[in-house]
Amino acid sequence: MAENLALMEEYCRSQGREFVFLIAPNKNSVYPEHMPDLGVKAAETPGRILLRCLAQKNVTYIDLFQAFEQQDAPLYFAHDSHWNSRGAALGADLINEAFGRESEYFTEDFSRQISHDGDLYAMMYPAFTDPETDVVFGDALDFSYTTEATRADSITLGTAGGGTGSLLCYRDSFGNLLYPYLADSFAEALFSRATRYDLTQPGAFVLIELVERNLRYLLRYTPDMPAPARDLSLPESSGTAAIDVGRSNLEGMQLLTGQLPETPDETSAIYVAAGGMVYQAFCMEDNGFAAHIPADAAPEGIAFYAGGQLRLLAVQ
């Protein structure tokens, strides 16, 4: 996952764009003391493990686990798995800070209103309703919609705001309360709930927000971006592997996918040799790989490290 995010940031920065990754913590990761004692608990949550790996790869990220744990007031709903409006405001301030900008949404006045239906309550008691209190931002947010869709859970939302710069944001349901602050912060923004990140979309600032429980999506959905070329000397082939050639969403590109016949070293990248070049692929689940490469580059092999040695498997 960390290697895939490093590739995304590398691509964005090669175009002069800023990149930030944000994990929305699972509610139980922030408030474990309120969870039932059902057995052995993990020493670390998946999100914290990933953040440590991102730090090792110098990927730009925001640590909401630490930021939320430093606050006394609850930042999640009581009967819902999501953060409340004040939690979203803190997230927005930290996003702006990571992009070298300033905002103070979290320190603004919030009013309390009975205005929210919890998703956890609805799952437990679908025949009933239980509106609960939300803390509502007390000041006006300056933005308008540039898309016909205006629902918070819309697949795509476009906004024009009173801030500066352009934002491309891929988000999930945690973005329902987050996006209004960011729409206010940027002159224009595109918010998408697509699980396939199209990084060729315009936006000087690129944000990926993903809830901790869905981090596996980073190994399941291939982002749309060209695979970076690498200067790598390959050994003689020592076996064969299958590569599937499919349609790419990128013009002039093809999408190569497949699965390695063996597990590579934990820190190994996966490379695709094609058309006399070597490209680094995304790591997918179950020893899979995926790479968008030029359509005229014929696949030749797959390379990876196993047992500390670089191996090359020729295309069958």
N, C-alpha and C positions, 0 to 999 in steps of 0.2 A: 504493500500500500504506500509506504513512504517513498519507494523508488518511483512509483507511478506519479505521485504528487510532485516529486522533484522534476520529472520530465515535463509536467504541465507548467511548472513555474519557469523552467528553462525556456520553453517555447514562448511564454508570455513576455519574458524579459528580453528575448531576442528581438521582439517587436517594439521594445521600449515601453512595455506595459507593466504595471505593478500587479502582484499576485499575493493573495492571502487565503489561507485555509483556516476554517473555523469548525470545530466540533461542538455541536450542541450537546451538553452532557445528558446522559440518562438521568432521570430524576433521582433514582436510587443511588447514583454515583455521587450526587451532591448531598443527599440527605439519607445516608445509610442507616442512621440511628432510628429512623422511622419505619424501617423495613422489618417484616417478621423474621424471626430466627428459624430458618428452614433447613439449616445445614451448614456445610463448609462454605466459607466465603473466599473469593479470590483475593490474593494479596494486592493485586493491581487490576484496575478495570481496563478493558480493551482500549479505551480512549487515551488513558494515561500512557499505556505502553506505546501507542502510535505516536504520541507527542514526543516521547523520548527518542524514538527512531527519526522523527522529523528534525529534531535538533541535531542529531548526528549527521544528517544530510543537508543541513543549512536551509531547510524549507521554511518559508515565512508562515508562521501560524500564530494563533491567539489561544492562550491557555485560559479558558473559561472555568475550568475546574477550580483553579486557585483563586480566580477573581470572585467567583460566586461563594466560595467557602469563607471568604473574608468578610462577607456581609451578614449582619445579624437578622435583617428582615427577610422573610421567605420570598424567594424570587420565582417560585413555581406555584401553580394552582394546587389547592388541596385535593380536588377530585379530578385532576387532569394530569396527563403525562408531560405537558408542555410548561414552558416558563410563562409568567404573567407579563403584563405590559412593562413593569419596572425591570424585570429581568431582561426583556428585549431591549430596553433603553440602555442598560449597562453594556449589553453586547454591541449595540450600535456605537456607543462611545469608544469602545475598545477597537472596533473595526476602523473607525475614523482615525484613531491614534496610530494604528498599524499602517495606514495609508499616508501618514504625515499630516493629518488634518485635525481639527479641533471641534468638539461638540460637548455639550453638557446636558444631555437629555436626562441622564440618571439623577442629577441634582435638582431638576425642576420640581415644581409642586405637582403632586398626584392626588386626585380625589378617589374616593372609594365608592364603587357602584356595583349593585347586583346586576351583572351584565354578561355572565359567562356560564355556559353549560359544559361541564367537564366530560371529556371523552371516556375516562375510566368509569365514571358513574354510569354513563350510557351503556357501556359494555356490560356492566354488572346488572343494571336494572333498566333494560330497554323500554319497559312499559311506563316508566315514570320520568319526571323531570326534577332537577335539583339545581336551580340557578345559584351560582356562588359569586362571591365578591371578587371584583378585579380592581386593581389600582390603575386608574385611567390618567394618561398624560394630561396635564392641566393647561398647556399652551397650544396654540394653533400650529399645525405643520403645513408648510408652504409647498404644495405640489398639486399637480393635476395629472389626469390620465391621458396617455397618447394612444391607448388601445381601447377597443370597444369593451373588452373584458375589464371589470373593476372589482370583482369578488376577490377576497383575500386568498382564496384557495385556487384561483385560476391558474391554468398551466403557464400562461404567459401574461405578464403585466408590463406595460410601458408607462413611464412617468416622466414629467418635466417638473423640476423643482427649483427652489430658490438658491441652491448651492452652486458649486462649480464642478467642472469635470464630468466625465461619463463613466458609468458603472455597468459592468456585466456581472450579474449575480445569479448563480445556480443555488437553489435552496429547496428545502422541503417544508413540511407543515410548521416547523419552528419559524419559518420566514413570514407566517401570516401576521404576527405581531411585530416582527422585526422590520419588514420592508418600508412602512410609512416613515420611520426615522431616516432611513437611507434615501428614500425618495426626496425627503426634505433636504438632505445633505448634498445632493448632486444635482447638477443642471439637467442631466438626463440619465435615465437608468432603465435597464431591461432586466426583469426578474423572471426566471424560468424554473419550473418544477420538473423539467426533463431530467431523466436519470442519465442520459447520454450527454456529456458536456461538449458542446460545440465551441471550442476555444477560438475558432476563426470569426466568431461574431464580434462586432465592434465594441469597444469599451476600453478606455485608458486604464481603468482599474478593474481587476477581475477578482471576484470573491466566490469561493465555494463554501457553502454552509451545509453540513451533513450531520444528522443526529447520530450519536454514538452507536445506537442499536442497529444502524444500517451501514456501518463502515464497510461491510462486505461488498457493498455496491462498487467500491473502488477496484475490486477484482472481478466484477461481473459485467460492467458496461464499459465499452471502449470509447474514450473521448475522441472527438473529431479534431485531429491535428496531425501534421506530417511527422513521421518518425524521424528523429534526428540522426544524421549520418555520423559515424564514428570511425576514427583512424585506428583500426585494429588488425593486427596480423593474425590470420587464421591458420591453424595447423591443418595437416592432412585429415580428411574425413575418417571417422572410426565407426561409422554406422550410418543408418538411414532414418529419416523421419518424414512424416506426411505433412504437407502444407495445403490448406484450402485457400483458394483464391476467390475472393468475393467482391461484391460491389462496394465501393467506398462512397461516402457522402461528399467527399472532397473532389472537386473537378481535377481531372488529369491524374487521379490516384486510384490505386487498387488496395483492397484490405486483405492482408494475409493473416490467417488464424491457424491454430493447431494446438496440439498438446505434446509435450516432451514425453518420451517413453520412460524417462527416469527423473527422479527428483534432483534438481540442481542444488548447489550449495546455498545456504540460507541467505548469504549476501550477494549471490550472483545475479547479474543482469542477464537478459536474454537478447540475443542478437540475431538478425535476419540478414543473410548474405544474398544479394540480388543484384543482377546487372553490373557485376564487378564492384559493387559498393557494399558497405556494412551499415546496417541501421539498428538502432536500439528499439526493441519492442516493449509494449506494455506487458507486465506480468498479470495473467488472469488466473482465476481459481482453477484448482485441480491440475497444476503444472501447465496451464495454458499460456498462450501468448497471442498478441495481436499487434499489427503495425500497418499504418497507412503509408505506402511507398509509391513512387512513380509508376504509372500504369505500364510503361514500356520496360520496366526492370523485371527480368525473368528470375524467379526464385531459384536459388542455388543450394542453400543449406541453412541450418539453425546452429548457433553456437552458444555455449553456456559453460560455466565452471562447475565441475563435479570432482570432489576429492582434491580440490585445490588446483586442478589442471583444466585448462581451456580445452573443451571438446567441440568438434564440428560434426554434425550429422548431415549428410547429403540428402537432398530432396529425392524421394522415391519416384 
